[in-house]
Structure formats: C-alpha cells, structure tokens
Amino acid sequence: MYCTRKVTDTIWWVGGNDRRLALFENLFPIPRGVSYNSYVIMDEKTALMDTVDPSITALFLENVAHTLNGRNLDYLVINHMEPDHCSNIEEIMHRYPETTLVCNAKTLQMIGQFFELDLTGRTQIIKEGDTLCLGSHTLHFVAAPMVHWPEVMMAYEDSEKILFSVDGFGSFGALNGNLFNDEVNFDRDWLDDARRYYTNIVGKYGVQVQSVLKKASGLDIQMICPLHGPIWRSNLGYILDKYTKWSTYTPEDKAVAIMYGSMYGNTERAADILASSLSVAGVKDVRVYDISNTDVSELIAEAFRCSHIVIAAPTYNGGLYPVVDTLLHDMKALNLQNRTIALIENGTWAATTNKQMRAIIETMKNMTILDTTLTVKSSVKEAQLEAIQKLADEIAAALV
Ligand code: FEO
C-alpha cells in the first residue's frame, strides 16, 4: 500500500522511513531512524526528483506508481549519486522505459561506476544555470559541489519557489506523519538531530555551504525540500541562521562542553569538579560527556554548538587515551574552528597529554587554548581545588 503526501497541489512526497537501520553510513547511530525523501512533480511532463535507499524500495515504487496514476514518467532527475538516494535508478529506468535521466556529466560518470546500465539515448546532461521545463514548472539547476558530494546539483523550481536542496537542510530522524517543519516542534524535537546530521555529514565543507547559501540568497525561496527530514515551508530564517552559524563555524551558544576520557574514574572526577566550579562561577550551560560512552557524532555536534570545550585525557600507551585521540582527529577532519579550549591531563607516571592534545588542536583554525591547564597525577587532590576554581573562573571570564 502506498503512503504519499501532497507537498503542493502539483508536487508529491513519495519517500519513506527506515526505523530499522542502526547506523547511517554504517557509522552514525540513528535511534530515531531516518527518512529518504523523494518528490514527484506532476505537470505537462512528470518528473521524479531523486530516488531512495534500497531499504524502502517496495514502498517507493508503489508511491511513484500511485502518484503517476497511469501516466508516464518523463524525467528522473538525479541531483546526487549517493546510494541512499540512488539505489533505485536502475529499477526506475527499467519500469519506465520512456524516462529520460537528467543529471550533470559528473553524476553520469558516477552512475556508470555504480551500475551496469545502458542509458544510451536516455540521458539529458545539464549543468549549472540550465533549466528543465515541465510545463508550468521550470527547474533551474544550481551546482552545490561538496554538499556533500562533488557532483551535487540543487534544483530551484521557480513557479512555486521551491528549492530541492538535496542533503542540505536534511536531518536524521524518521518522519512521523508530520512532513513539514510547521507540523513539528523542530527546535525541541529535531534540532539536535539536524545539527548532528549537518556537522558530521557536511561539517567539513563550510566554505562550500557558504557558497551555496550565497547563491540561494539571490533566489525567492518559499519552500525547501531536502532528501532527509522535514520540509521547510515557514520560518526559513530559523534554519538558514543555523546553517550560517554551522558553516562559518560560529558557536550557537555560549556554553561549555566538558568531554573526558577516564579509565578508572579519576579524570571523570576532575571533570565533575570543574563542572561544579563552572557553575559556582556563574556558567549555566555546562554539559559533561564521557567520551567512551558517547557516540563521537554527538560530541562533534556539541562541539559545533558550544563556544567553549574542555578536553580531559589520561595518558595511554605513552600517548593519548584512544577515544580522545579519535575525537580530536574527528574535530580536525570536520574543520571545527573558532573555539576556546581548556585542557586537563592525567597520568600516573607520565602526565603528558596536554602537550599531545595541544599539538593536534594547534593544527586547527582559530582555536584558542587557555594558558591555564590542569595536571592531575592519578587523582585530584584537595590542594588542587583552588587551581580548578581558577580554571573555571578563567573559562567563565572567556564566555562573556
Ligand atoms: Fe543523503 Fe549525501 O546522501
């Protein structure tokens, strides 16, 4: 049985949800599932905007057939050749033998890499600035390289002023019937997953996202249709503001995230004492994370949200405790910038992680590492409480 929703009088959502997948890209936990959005435009010509993941092929094919209601599919527009959206290209091209596949040259090359598919005479190659007229609807193609693959094209439909934004403005999380941002409490129920999705999937490419936002600012956009998560049809300024902050590596909140690695609880104790000291110093938004027990994708999202980050790490095999090492390298890989960092090291015979953490952080852009660092020798001692309060006061002062 099909399960579609009307987006406008002439455009239909024909996607679906996967609530069984544990790890998106076999990397990121998605306890709330994920949606794969796809859209059909019904006009003099019909167009299908991208396909979906193989996990929902059966539903998707029913949705498309029901929406077309016996009409031919004239165009399959492929804006992004990642398999979570393109696994059904072959199936669609077989089922609808008169369909023309519309994509750019790089996408076509990737299709050839993924599929054994003879598309001779069945493609229309487009590039930035080209248009595809469907009747009353016209798609204008906008290159969006690295958002989040190199071949990505967004499509702007000018009669209904809709931006088909591909992964941009997407989110983890299955849709629960509510398709539009104004049908959900986005700030309460979706923002954390949208931030985690953006920062981990696209976070590295802030410059490219800025470039797309600049292009988008020249368009009259009334609706944003992404390939994951809710459709935006109101309060667009809210999500555009988030994207501006995330893509410029500007913290959303004046807040402190304390992220610690701890083998036996002693570095954890130092983190907790610092958190209490920060509260005493008047800091209201403090969150403490055990790196070993928090998925790195959540830590990355928090690092993008917070202005101040404390990293606490014991020595391990003469180097950094492995989960801390992974986190710092992930922060660097995702281009995190413009943060104030404080460091806590712990070691029984070699407390050297301040130096090791600093060496990684100093390779990142515009990171301020506070001069005051805390060295713990196995466990925090009463005599160090004053020094911890001093570090907390310094962080609190830097927050203002
Ligand atoms: Fe949701 Fe880049 O694919």
Boltz pocket constraint, residues with backbone or C-beta under 6 A from the ligand:
constraints:
  - pocket:
      binder: B
      contacts: [[A, 80], [A, 82], [A, 84], [A, 85], [A, 148], [A, 149], [A, 167], [A, 227], [A, 228]]
      max_distance: 6.0
